Amino acid sequence: MTDSSIFIAGANGQLGLALQAQYPGAKTADIDMLDITDRVSVEAFDWSSIKIILNAAAFTNVDGAESSEGRIAAWQVNAMAVSNLARMSIKHDITFVHVSTDYVFDGSQDSHTEEEPLSPLSVYGQSKAAGDIIVSLIPKHYLVRTSWVIGEGKNFVRTMLSLGQQGTTPTVVADQVGRLTFTSELVRAIDHLLSSNCPFGIYNVSNGGEPASWADITREIFADADINLAVSNTTTAEYYKGKQGVAPRPLSSTLALDKILSTGFSPRDWREDLKKYVAKEVNS
Ligand SMILES: NC(=O)c1ccc[n+]([C@@H]2O[C@H](COP(=O)([O-])OP(=O)(O)OC[C@H]3O[C@@H](n4cnc5c(N)ncnc54)[C@H](OP(=O)(O)O)[C@@H]3O)[C@@H](O)[C@H]2O)c1
């Protein structure tokens, strides 16, 4: 596998940037270079030298997807665009790596296995679930389901750090539980699947360690950043009470990691990576 045979879609998102760092010689495109929702442009693209498509493109604005325009955009990027790329993968015998989410589940199970039936609650989750079904039809596919992604971009850790640095005492939901996934770890797992020729199929990937609530993660962020503020707990229902256009979220986002572990990949504890991430943010 040489970098020049890799194509990264959605290259400027959190995951896309980390994939570019891992595969500096890869061909890349974001929406301004190749809008993957445009079937004609996707078909006109020169796929002849591509052996692997890494699809990091997505409509990830979970609440935005609940509006009438957002619903269309989410389905365009998370489902229609996936079918455009899938068609190219099948036609040109390209391995397709796609990234999905725990939001394809309703969160009623404490831990989600790769076999759990789809049960999305939100428009975002529904559009991602449609993408998962499309990807399952590609002969050479890795469908990587992940949760709570943290990388270069707007994310929960940066939001909480910024609130803490301003001296704001946040009230944070304590009934949504999961594990953070640092993009460095997600990319390491994708590279492992590809370079170890793991069997094609669905793989859950997140950091390892004990699952925690957003409120507990905020406490960890503040401790790592030496911010001495108390974090108050709330419930999801209370936090969103009276707010319009909010997407329902699964209460359990924890992904079972047994399958990826069985391939010889051992994800780092999210607390270790969080400490490093916070130190870098504080010193930047
Ligand atoms: N973020 C999370 O917490 C999370 C959790 C679980 C799973 N995931 C999944 O992980 C993957 C990566 O997420 P992320 O956090 O890296 O997302 P992100 O930062 O929002 O990046 C998505 C990228 O896709 C691009 N894109 C959107 N529409 C496109 C189009 N039509 N053609 C080409 N590119 C397009 C976006 O460009 P613009 O910015 O210009 O729109 C953006 O650069 C996604 O599949 C997401 O569903 C994310």
The ligand as a Gaussian input file, in Angstrom:
#p B3LYP/6-31G(d) Opt

LIG

0 1
 N      -17.360000      14.101000      15.490000
 C      -17.800000      13.093000      16.224000
 O      -17.926000      13.195000      17.442000
 C      -18.111000      11.773000      15.575000
 C      -18.613000      10.727000      16.382000
 C      -18.873000       9.487000      15.794000
 C      -18.636000       9.307000      14.434000
 N      -18.183000      10.351000      13.684000
 C      -17.967000      10.110000      12.270000
 O      -16.571000      10.235000      12.042000
 C      -16.341000      10.735000      10.726000
 C      -15.404000      11.917000      10.789000
 O      -16.009000      12.942000      11.596000
 P      -15.280000      14.336000      11.856000
 O      -15.521000      14.707000      13.266000
 O      -13.893000      14.294000      11.309000
 O      -16.198000      15.268000      10.924000
 P      -15.952000      16.767000      10.445000
 O      -14.828000      17.378000      11.211000
 O      -17.281000      17.424000      10.416000
 O      -15.434000      16.555000       8.949000
 C      -16.256000      16.181000       7.882000
 C      -15.634000      16.716000       6.611000
 O      -16.441000      16.313000       5.504000
 C      -16.520000      17.406000       4.613000
 N      -17.662000      17.323000       3.716000
 C      -18.966000      17.625000       4.020000
 N      -19.716000      17.496000       2.897000
 C      -18.895000      17.105000       1.891000
 C      -19.082000      16.845000       0.503000
 N      -20.284000      16.930000      -0.068000
 N      -18.004000      16.488000      -0.251000
 C      -16.788000      16.409000       0.314000
 N      -16.540000      16.654000       1.615000
 C      -17.584000      17.001000       2.405000
 C      -16.637000      18.600000       5.543000
 O      -16.379000      19.796000       4.848000
 P      -17.104000      21.157000       5.371000
 O      -16.578000      21.398000       6.737000
 O      -16.664000      22.145000       4.351000
 O      -18.578000      20.872000       5.359000
 C      -15.571000      18.272000       6.585000
 O      -14.288000      18.694000       6.163000
 C      -17.724000      11.022000      10.157000
 O      -18.129000       9.938000       9.354000
 C      -18.635000      11.120000      11.366000
 O      -19.968000      10.772000      11.050000
 C      -17.895000      11.558000      14.228000

